[in-house]
């Protein structure tokens, strides 16, 4: 028996779930734009140590995958490395913002990144299905590095097994993406010169990998809202800036933001369409950044792309 027709002049019942549908519709243009595109996400900051944030991060990444994007996660593990060194009675020493990495410290770095941080993240992602595969920059020669020196007072200072990337072979990661997997990459690499394994800054590694994959977007999670326009005088966040504008700002930035913004600059100057620094302290910040009109955080675009964004009438 069919339901009776509603009485004339009586408004339809309001459904409490309607705002959810409106949110999905708002996301539709961004789902269409990013479908099939690769997104490299640098996992760091509070999101790495807060249980609720870790769970929300894993949900976001799996959502991207099921929404038709191809996420790649790159991670470091500074807090976890420091904690393990302390347990072993080893001192954490930093010079020019870089961890002094002795061969003994490098063993700990390797163990923590590949054996602890990566495994936990892979486990969180795989709660939602057989999706994530862990690997390091050593695997399949994905990342090749040379020894890096710190610059202190105009002099080069030896800081041990700290490296900088010289080459990326993204073939293994691309094969995983083509198979529908989510690669989770630890930022360590082997040198072709001396055979040693080196600790790589995760921001730098994510940027290099994004460029090698021809990613649509590089996203860097951090513990601030984005790039501040005039810190510490005010907390206004720059919503968008071009590569050239960022280049001019780099000498004025706080040391903690430098590798993140240098990574963003490298990415957009090497084929990545956008690079974004977002607040990892906000649950589901990745979804808010990619799938809402306003977005959050700071977005860096190539110089030529800025005019196109303005013509479209939107930041994203």
Secondary structure, 3 states (H helix, E strand, C coil): CCCCCCCCCCCCCCCCCHHHHHHHHHHHHHHHHHCCCEEEEEECHHHHCCHHHHHHHHHHHHHHHHCCCEEEEEECCHHHHHHHHHHCCCCCCEECCEECECHHHHHHHHHHHHHHHHHHHHHHHHCCCCCEEEEECCHHHCEEEEEEEEEECCEEEEEEEEEEEEEECCHHHHHHHHCCCEEEEECEEEECCCCCEEECCHHHHHHHHHHHHCCCEEEEEECCCCCECCCCCCCCECCEEEHHHHHHHHHHCCHHHHHHHHHHHHHHCCCCCEEEEEECCCCCHHHHHHHCCCCCCEEEECHHHHHHHHHHCCCC
